[in-house]
Amino acid sequence: MYYVSVDQGQLITGVIHQKGLSGLWIFWASFLGATFVPIVLAPLWSKLNFITDNQFILFRFSGKSARILHQFRSVYVGGIVVAFLISFHTLAFSRIIQLYFKIDLDTSILITGIILLIFTLKNSLNLKFTLDVYHSVIYVISLAISFYFLYKLAHGWDHSIQILAKKNPETLSIFPKSTDSSNWNSIYLYLGILWWSTQLFDGGGPEMARFTAVKGKWNAIKTGLLPVILNLLLSVILVGMAILSVSIHPNQKEEISFVQNIFESVPDWLDPVCLIGFFAMYITTVESMLNWGGSFLTIDFYKTYLRPNQSKKHYAILSFLAMTFICVLAILITRNMSSLESVIKVVFSISAGVAPVYILRWFWLRINAWSQLSAMIASGVYTLAFNWYVSLYPIQTPNFNEYNWQIVTVTLLTTITWIIVTFLTPKDDVKTIARFKAILPSTKEILQRSGIAFILGVLLLVILVISIKTILIRF
């Protein structure tokens, strides 16, 4: 699943401009696994009491390999991956600053970075839970205002549909033409491989705190399902807004046109409300990531391996410094980004074949720390190797594009790598396996929950497609 943040509208608009609605299957396919974490894994997380999901490694695996993986993931994810994810959202919000204040993108990135650094001073997990509610309300209000005035500027839904149908009827097609084998093959790839290979992780990361904060299976399931339902609803709304936006200036081909059209349509006196709304959702998202990355660097690495017996004030200062480092690195990465879609595709590629390890480590006890470590390293190496290879020998297969080959290749090679490593390395010790098995339900219950989760995922995807198809026909 992709994060709910200011990037979504821009991302969807860019894809519709370039490929039409059928191009959105790269994101929609993730709904197939959307309920797996809430139904299958959230109840298991609720039985644990970890500050970060990285501590699960030391609970699940044993020996030197567990410590190596724990250290590697603390630094790699906490310091680099989190900065990369924050840069994605920072680019999206910097574009909004750029248009609102009519300044160049580099300056707006710098302003966004300064704001982000300021917010690290007040970043508190307890305070964040309270503020997130207010941020969400502000974002919903700004989204409603944006939708209303986009609708007016586009002269209504019917007019938007007519404009796009006249310009290019394929823009409004949820499925490509039957003769378009290349795009159909892409959809088959997304539905058959992409969603579980790159997007279906186990509920760790920033969202883990929501699962461990509640007790009981049903509370954990409800906590996990609510964001999924909201994301489904928001996806439909943003597709509608993107269609309105594309119809206003159909010749524009850039993601940023989504923001341009909002500020063009909304009256000047309401512009600040929209800006604050976008900022509220931006800061909610990146603060979650900052807490995640800062905890990895401070608690999992610094406190665990370098200075274990220091005061709370000492760790608080180190946490601020860690988050400051992440912010600075994120800003530097942001300055070298071109488009949100290209970044998403890179993220999917370096995750290809890794996601199954995160899921299977809960249920296949033969998986060890070397399995996860090899998968994390292999996917990045194979992604770089593939890009290097195609730069020398471009792939010329019109029915299966280069990116599709990249996902299939990286997924296959990464999977082969971590499976081989799994069987070449020793099992975890009996005590560790027994401790972990104590929190697991029966195999029958796991299979039942997994089946229900997949059926619900298919249902969510069907509801999404029918909803979008209905608004295209009805209005």
Beta strands, then each sheet from edge to edge (+ up, - down):
end
